[in-house]
Amino acid sequence: MAFVGTDAHAEYGMQMQDLKTNVKLLNGVTPPQLQEANAYFQRMQAELAKSGHEISYLCVATR
């Protein structure tokens, strides 16, 4: 799973909808899609732990 912010230099990077979404990310409220991604990750991590495996991940948060 990956969440990637807007690349302003990409072909469609400066669309108004993307910019509005970026501003919403700054207000401290976790967007529903990130909440769902986290819930999915937790479920998969628990499922894999039953078989002695784990998920490797890197989390980088910027503000």
N, C-alpha and C positions, 0 to 999 in steps of 0.2 A: 504494500500500500504506500502510496506517496501523495503528498499534498504539495503542489508547486504553486507559488505565487505568480503574479503576472509578470511576464517579461515585456517591458515597455518597448523593447527594440524588435520584438517578434512581429511577424506579418499582421497579426490581429491583436497586438499587445495593448493598444491604447483605446480599446472599446470602453464605452461608458459603463456597461454592466460590470466589467472586470474591475474598473476603478472603484465603483460603488462597493463591490464585494471586499476589496482591499481595505477600504475605510472601515467597513463593519468589523473586520478582524482586529482593529485597533481598540475597540470599545470594551474589551475584557470579557465579552460574552462568547462562549465557545459555540461555533456554528454547528447546527445539527449533523452535517455530514462528517465533521470531525468527531463528534460524540459517538456516532454510529461506527466510524472506523476504529475508535478506541475500544468500543464494546466488542466488535468483531475480533480485534487483536487479542483481547483478554480471553474470549471464548476459545480461540484457536490455540493460544498459549496453554490454557488449562487442558484442552484435548490432547495436545502433543505431550504434555507433562505426564499423562497417564501411561505413555509408552516410553518414558525415559528421555524424551527429546525436549528441545526448547527452541524458541524463536530467537534468532540473533537480530538485533536492530540497533539503529543509531537514530537518536532523536535530537534535532537541533531546533531550538526555538529562538526566534529573533523578535525584538520589539524595538 
